[in-house]
Amino acid sequence: MRETGNKYNLYQSILRSNELKEDALTFLEAVKNLPDRATVHEQTAARKNKILEVLGGTEEDWSDWKWQLKSRIKDSNILASIIGLSDLERKRIDKVSQHYRWAISPYYLSLVDDDYENSPIYRQAVPDLKELDPGGSMDPMSEALTSPAPCVTRRYPDRMIINVTNQCAMYCRHCQRRRNIGEIDQHACMEDIKMALDYVAQHKEIRDVLVTGGDALLLSNQMLKFILAELHSIPHVEIKRIGTRTPVTMPQRITPGVVDIIRQYPPIFINTQFNHPLEVTQEAKLACDRLIDAGAVLGNQAVLLRGINDKPFIIRKLCQELLKIRVRPYYIFHAKSVRGTGHFQTSVEQGMRIMESLRGHTSGLAIPTYIVNAPGGLGKIPLSPNYLLRMKNDEVVLRTWEGKIVKVENRPIL
């Protein structure tokens, strides 16, 4: 009998193993739709050489973040000479630029492949006529109404934001703060930053401060060090956070100087924004390695964007690639209703389908929290598929990640 039972158990185990294998193979087949890594690398190298030729740069320049920042592409003629835009495409970019500023770091532009019109990199970076469609708000989060001091945004009891700059390595077309970009790059003045730091010092309930912008790592090393040192000296501030997309759009910024500053003021949590697997490059990995080696804890806050990453297999692949470079998928944001970004917005149902495609199908470490921001600055609302079907006094009815219905004992509260 025992031998028969063992054979039955083995048979059932093999059946189950094959079911799970089929699930994984379905994903691997879908991932084949992504561009081939070797081809992408080859095209990126060629694009980099073209950019250096057009801009008159050298290999040494390419590794210099100040050159990358100074050489951002923000002229349609220069962009056309690099990727071969038609006159019509160039005129469309110029039309949008009359309303919304744009700029792309040479590094990020090098990631655009030959089929640029369908490139998720190109779509995040280059203006689109759809940005002129009506609808949306310039300040959907009502940040202007949640700012009790200069540079401060406060929406929660024990944490707050200090917005230190409007400058970015690239002006993402889906940016939630495009109203702040303006015509010129401008860091917050020292007086306003000091008033924000004074606000933190005077409010002992604040234990967690996020320094962001714009991109906080585009501050000078001197200013970055000043802000972190001041926060570090406030006894009730337990956690310092930095919001930056430089590991994605300009990894050259993660210099030994920045690393040295990060190392001095732990604990520091850094949230970045990878939105597509193609952004997880060797250069990005090196930047993240340096930050992690300095003691920073890295998390990713992706934005769900139509035509960029709104497919389950893309988000799953992105999260898996992030774990490989030691960046924890933290949030995936439902795109906010910002004026000029309506063409990026998806349905909440699509976001829920993506979350459903993750749970059980990949590591729990690779599953971010899906967030919808409440209008009016009322905070983040986490959404997830409903696995709780019914709750009774003596049992709970649940749904597994495969849709199987199970019952578990529900012990009464004594």
N, C-alpha and C positions, 0 to 999 in steps of 0.2 A: 504493500500500500504506500509505504514511504517513497519508493522509487517512482511509482505512478504519480504521486503528488509532486515530486520534484520535477518530473517531466512536464506536468501541467503548468507548474510555476514558471519553468523555463520558456515554455511555449507562449504563455501570456506575456512574459517579460520581453520576448522577441517581438511580439505583435505591438506592444506598447512602444518599444524602441523604434520600430519602423514608422509608427504614427508620428513620433516626435521628429524623426529624421526627415520625413516628408514635409513637415512644417518648416524646418530649417532650410531645406533645399528650395522651397518656394521663395523664401527671402533671397537666397543666394542667386537664384535665377533673375529676380527682379533687379538686384544690384548690378547685374550685367548691363542694365540700361544706363548706368552712370558712365561717364567718359573713362577710358582706360588710363590708368596712372602713368604708364610709360609714355603714352602719346601726349598726355597733358604736360608731363615734365619736359618733353622735347619742344612742345609749342611754347611753354613758359620761357625756356632758355632762349628761343628765337625771338620772342616778344621782348624779353629783357634787352637783348642786343639791339633791337630796333629802337627801343626807348632811349638807350644810352646814345645811340647814333643821333637821334633827332634832338635830344637835349644837350648833346655835347658833354656827356658825363663819362666817368671812368669806373672801373671796378671798385676802386677805393671810395668814390662818391657813393656808389650803390649801398655800401655798408654804413654810410654816415647818415644818421637819422635827420640831422639838420639839413643835409642836401635833399633827402627825401621830402622833407616838409617844404623847403624853399622851392622845390621843383614840381610840386603838385600840378597836375594837368588840369587847367580850368579854362582852356580856350579850345573851341570846337575845331579850329584849323589845325592845331597841334595834335588833337585827338585823331582827326581825320588822317593826318600824315603817318600816324602810328598804326592804326587798325583799318584804314581804308574806307572810311565813311563816304557815302554819296553826298552830293550837294544838298539833296532834300533832307537827309538825316541830320546834316550839320545845321541847316536852317531851323529844324524842329528843336534841336538842342538850344540854339540861340533864343528861340521864342520863349522856351521855358525859363531860361536863365534870366530873362527880364523880370521874372517873379520870384524865382528861387535860386539861391546860390548853389554852385556845385564845384567840387574839387576832388581829385583822385590822386593818391600817392603813386609814384612810379611803380613801387613794389606791387600794390594791389592791382594796378592795370596790367602788370605782367601775367597775372593769373587768368586773364580773359583769353579764351581759346579762339581758334580761327572762326568758328561758327558763333561770332560774337552776339548776334541778335538773340540767340537762344541760351546765352551764357548766364547762369545765375549770378556770376560776378559782375558782368556788364549791367544787368538789370538792377542790381543794388547800387551801382555807382553812377550811371549815366542818366541824365534827365530824360523823361518820357512825356510826350504830349498829354497823356492821361492825367498828369499832375495838375493840369489846368481845368479838369472837370470840377463842377460845383460839389459842395457837400463837405462835411467834416468841420472841425473846430481847430483854431490855432492853439488852443490851450484846453484840450479835453479833460485833463486831469485837474484843472483849476488850480494850478500851482501858484498863480498870482494871489489866490485867496487863502493859501496855506503857507504864507511866508511871513512869520512874525518878526523877522530880522533880515537885514541884507544877506543875500546869497543862501538863505535858509529855506528849505522846504520841510514841513513837519506834518506827517499824517498819522503817526502812531505814538503810543504813550512813552516808549522808552528809546526811540531811535529817530534819527533825522538825517537830512541831506545837507551838505554844503556844496553849492554849485560854484566852482572856482574859475571856469573859463567857458567860452563858446567855441573854442578851437578844437578841430578834429583833424586827423590825418586824411580822412575822407568824409565827405558829407553824404551819409547814407540817404537814399531817396525815401526811405520809410521813417526817417527820424521823427521822434515824438516831440523834439524841441527845436524844430526848424524855425520857429518864431524867433529864437535867440541867436541864430547864426549871423544875421546882419550882413553888412557889406564888407566888414573887416574882422580879422581875428582880434579878440580882445579878452585878456585875462581880467578877472575881478581885481579891483584896486586893493591895495594893502589895507586901507581903512575899512572897507567892507568886510574883508576876510577877518580882520581883527574883531569887528563887531559880531561876526558869526561865531568866532571862537569864544568871545565873551558870553554869548548866549548859551553856548554849551556849558561853560564853567558855572554859570548862574543857575542852571537847571540840573539839580542833582539826580533827577529821574532819568536823564539821558545816559545810557550805557553803551550805545552803539551809534557810530557816526560814519556815514558814507560820504566820501569825497569824490565828486563827479563833475560833470559839466554838460556839454562838451566832453572832452577827454582829459581826465585828471593828470595823466602822465605826459601831457604836452606842456605842463608847467615846467619851469626851469628846475634843475636839481635843487638849487638853493631854496626856492619857494616850496617845493614839495617837502623838503627836509624841515623847513620852518613849520608848516602846517602839521605834519605828523609828530614832530617833537612837542608842539603845543598840546595837541590832543593827548599824547602819551603822558604828559605831565598832569593832566586833570585826573584826580583820583577815581572819580566815578565812571570814567570812560573805560570800559572793559574791552571793547572791540573797535578796531578801525578797519574800514573797508574802502577800497578804491574801485571806481568804475572806469574801465578803459577798454577800448577796442584795438589798442596798438598791437597786441600779439597777433591780431588778425590782419590789420590794414597797414601796419608799419612796424614789424617786429624788430627792426634795427634800433628802435627806441629803448629796448631793454638792454641798456649798457651796464658795464661794471659799476658806474656811478649810481645808477638807479638801484641796482641790486644791493649795493652797500647801504643805501638809505633804508630800503625795505628790511634789511637784516637787523637794523638798529632798534626798530620800534615794534616788536611783536606784542600781541598777535595781530597780523594783518591778513585780511581776507580780500582777495581780488576777484571781481566778477568781470568777465569779458563777454564777447558776443560773437561766437561762431554760428553761422546760420546754415552752412552747407558743407558737406564733406570735403569739397574741393578747396576749402579754406584751410584745412588742416594739413599744412605743408611742413617740410623739414625746417624751414625758417621759423614757422610758428611754433613748432615743437621745441626748437632751441630756446626761443624766448620764454616759453612756459617752463622749460627745464631750469633756466636761470632763476626765475621767480620762485620756483618751488625749492630750489637749493638754498635760496635766501630765507626760507622759512615761511613763505606766503602759502596760504591755502587757496587753491584756484577753483572757481565755479563758473559755469557757463549759463548765460541767460539769452537763449535764442528767441527770435521773434518768428511766429508762424506767418509766412508770406506766400500769397498766391503766386504760382508760377516760379517760385524759388525752392521751397521745401515742403509744400503742402501735400506730399505723398508719404504714406506710412514708411515705405522702405528707405526714403531719403532721411527722415528723422531718425530711424533706427540706426542706419549706417553712421550718421553724424554722431549720435551718442556713443556708439561703439568706438569710433575713431577718437573721440574726446577722451574716453577712458584710457586708451592706449598711450596718450600723452599726459596722463595724470590730471586731467581736468574733469571735475565732476559735473555732469549735467544737472543743473539746479532748477531753473525755470524754463518753460516755453511759454512765451507771452502771446496771447491773442492780440493781433495788431490793433492799436488804438485808432479811434476815428479822428485822425489828424487831417486837416485840410491838405489836399494834394496827394493823399496816399490811399485813396479809396480803391485803386486798382490792385493793391496788395492785400486787401482784407479778405478773409475767408469766413465761412460760417462757423459757428460754435460747434455744429454737428460734425464738421470735418475735423476740428480739433479733437473732439471726443473719439472719433473713429481712429485717429492716430494714437491716442492714449490707449485705446482698446488693443491696438496692434502691438503695443509694447509689453504690457503686463503679461508675464508668463512666457512670452516669446523671446525675451532676452533677459539679461541679468538685471536684477533690481537696481544695481548701481547705475545702470544706463537709462533709468526712467526718471525724467524731470517731473516737476509739478506743473500742470497746465493752469495758467493764471489768466483770468479776465480782470482787468482793472475797472473798478466801479467809477462811473462818471462823477465829476465834482470832487475828486480827491478823496473819496471815501475808502480807498485802500484796495488791496489785492483780494480776489475771491478765487480760491482753488476749486477746480472742477475735476471730477474723475468719473469714469463709468460706474454705474450702480451695481455693486456686487451683493448688496443687502436687499433681499426681496421681501422678507417678512420677519417680524420679531414678535414672538409670543412669550408668555410667562415661563414656559419650560423648554422652548427650543427657538433656534434662529434658523431661517431658511436663507441659504446663500447660493450665489452663482459662481462657479469657478471661471478661470480665465478662458476655458474652452467652452463655456456655456452649459456645463453640467450642473444640475441642481443637487445640493447637499444640505443635510440638516445637522446642526450641532446642538449639543445640550446648552441650555441657557439657565445657569444657576441663579436663583433669586438673590437679591441683595438682602443680607441679614441685618 
